[in-house]
Amino acid sequence: MTYQDKLFKQITRVEDFAFDERVAGVFDDMVARSVPFYNEIQRIQADLIMDFLPDEAGVVCDLGCSTGTTLAHLTAHPRCPSQALFIGLDNSAPMLAKAQVKLAAQAAKGQVSLRLADLADLTDLPPCNVVILNWALQFVRPIDRQGLLNTVYQALRPGGLLLLSEKILAQDPLLNRVYIDHYLHFKTSQSGYSDTENQRKREALENVLIPYRLDENMALLERAGFAHRDTYFQWFNFVCMMAVKR
């Protein structure tokens, strides 16, 4: 069951954001209301991923899979190959517990496997065709991000796809302020969060979510070895990137 996100309505002291039991309980509502065009991005990603999966023995790794929503979309896709294997990794046991419930049928068929793992210390992945990093790299310490993307590149088969979605900083400070203002307006006018909730959440995320500029993310991908890189969706300070291994 998904509960409405009211975590930041009535709190006495703001603490650093953590993907704990409280967040896991409301995460599906939180992310759907906090990420602009979230459902459309899920649809676009699923279509893209199917283009890169072979008919047999395809593997998809979702790093920072949270409650398994993306994996649920993929396994339900009409073009999903019957033999494809989907692996979800997350460092939050409460989030994985939610994913296990959501994906119980797929797991029983051997279609989905879920694993507890810290992305900052991830040194290897199974050979795969697609890797997903949806709003997860921004929670990895900056010093560990290049190593994670290097690991992803090594695991991808030739022609493999990485989908990277991030909240970013604009290169121009004035435009960055404009983007943030529009995002806050989105959260109050369309998502129903109050100004107080938005402020408290921003304070909680301040030392936890560390966004990069778009060019900094692209540089990480280039250094990892990705020859083909581009953005396929952007809404102000939310960007979805794709990179393909040569």
ABEGO torsion letter per residue (X at the ends): XBBBBAAAABBABBBBBBBBAAAAAAAAAAAAAABBGAAAAAAAAAAAAAAABBABGBBBBBBGAEAGAAAAAAAABAABBAABBBBBBBABAAAAAAAAAAAAAAAAAGABBBBBBBAAABABBBBBABBBBBGAAAABBAAAAAAAAAAAAAABBBGBBBBBBBBBBBABAAAAAAAAAAAAAAAAAAAGBBAAAAAAAAAAAAAABBBBBAAAAAAAAAAAGBABBBBABBBEABBBBBBBBX
